[in-house]
Amino acid sequence: MSEDQGGIHEEHPFATPVADRDPVRRFRGRLAAPVTIVTAGDEDDRVGLTVSSLVVAEGEPSLVYMLLGPATDLWFAVDETRRFVVHVAEADHRGMADVFAGIRPSPGGPFFGLDTVQSDHGPVITALANRAYCRLVASREESYSLLVAGAVERVDLGELEDPLSYFRGRYRLLD
């Protein structure tokens, strides 16, 4: 399902011409990805980031693997606290995902106006009922990113009717 994302152009007017685009990035864009918001930090210094490069591996322990930019505030907070929370975004949370991705302004910061509760793993966004609380177990440089592994220590599950996904540069809904 293609959602109208607004704007006056069908394509971004400053987009790199197709012939000049990285084929690996184009391949990655053809893989549907979950939209999550990952948070870390304490009440005085909390951060969050929209993350779609993420997979979950079941086992003992179960692990969340995600790719983060090595210079992101989220990585600095995870590295310092050794904990983070992964929240699954739903269709109604596109605006929130844009704010945490840094593509929509949010005067007062990304947490402004959100109902949150502080946990031992970081801020919990109460509007996002599906979440995993993780402890950092490893990180290493992979290409331009850090591959971050977190052991899942707890999971909260709620109803999830319309998960938000990311495909070919846009949010999509599963239909």
N, C-alpha and C positions, 0 to 999 in steps of 0.2 A: 504494500500500500504506500503510495507516495503522498506525503503530507506537504501542503503548501507551507513553506517556511517564511513567507513574506518576501518583500523586495520587489524591485522593478525589473530585474534581469533574471533570465532563466539560469544563467551561469554567472559566476563571480567575474566581474569585468577585469580584474587583475590576476585571474588564475593563470598558472603556467600553461602554455599550449600543450596539448596532449602529446605531441611528438617529443617534447622535452621533459615529460614527467618520468619519475623513477618507476620502472616496471614492478619492482618489489613492493613499493608503496601502493601501486595500483592493484596488485594482487591482494595485498592485505585488506584493501578497501572492499574487496569482493567477499570477505568473510564477515558474516554477521557477528557482532560483538555485544556483550551485555553493557549496559550503562550502570556504573556504580559510582557512589560518592564515598571516598575513603577519608576518614578523619583521624587525627592524632593530636596529642598535646593535652595540656591541662586547662583549667578554666581561665587562667591568665594569658595563656599563649596557645590557643587552639587554631588548627589549620585543617583545611579540607581540599580535596581535588577530585574532579570527575575523572574516573579511570575506566577505560574500556579494554585495555590490554591486560586481561586477567583470566586465569583459569583456576579451578579447584580440583585438587587430587585427593580422592578418598584414601584412607589408610590409617595407620597408627604411627605418628599422628597424621590427621588430615591436614593438608597444606593449601594455602592460597599462594599462587605465584602471580606477580604483577610486574609490569614494566613501568618504571618511573624515570623522569628526567633527573639526572644527578644533582641539579642545582635548584630543585623545587623545594619550597617551604615544607611540603609534606614529607619529603625524604629527610630533611634535617630534623623534623619532629619525630619521625619514626626511628631514626638513628639514635636520637637522644633518649626517647622514652622506652624504646624497644617494644612498643605496642601500637596497635591501630584497630579501627573498626571499619568493616566493609559493609556499606548499605546498598541494597538493590533498589534502583530507581524504577518508578512506574510512569505510565503515560502522563499522568497529571503533574509530574515533577520535571518537565522539560525546562521550565524557567530556572528551577533550582540547579539542574545539571549545567545549564549555561553559566550561571553565576559561579559555580565552583570550577568550571572550566576556564573562567576568566574572560569569557566572550560577551557577557552581559554585565553592565555595571550594577553595583550594589552599594549605594552610599551607606556607610556604617559597617561595611564588611560582609562577607558571604554568610555569616551566621545571624546577621541582623534580622530580627523579626521571626526567626525560627525557634520553635520550641525544642530545646535541647536539655539533656541530662548528662552530667559528667560521670563517666565510668572509669575504672582502673585502666581501660584500654584507650580512652580518648572520649571525645564528645559523641553522644548518641543523638541523632536526629530522630525525634519521636514520630514524625510523619512517615518515616520509612521503616516499616515493621519487619522487614526481612534483613537480617544482618548477621555478620560473623565477627567475633571478637578474636583478634589474632595477636600472637607474640612473635616478634622478629626472630627468626632462626638463622637466616643467611642472606647475604646480598653479594652480588658480583657484577662487574661491568660486562655488558653484552652489547656490542656495537655502540650505538649512541645512547643507550639507556642503562639503567641498573635493573637487574633481575632481582626482585625482592621476594623472599619466601617467608611466610608467616604460618606458624602452627595454629590451627583453629582450636581455641580453648573453650568457646561457647558459641551457640547459635540461637538466635531468636527467629521464629518463623511465624508469619502472619499470612493472611490471604494475599494472593498475587494474581489478579485477573488480567491486567494489561502491563506486562513488563516492557520497559523501554529498551530498545536496542539501537545500535549504530551500524549503518550499512551505507557504503559509498558516500560518505561525507554528510549523512543526514540521520536524524533520529527517525526510527521506524517503529511501527507497532506490529505485533504478531497478529495475523488474521487467518 
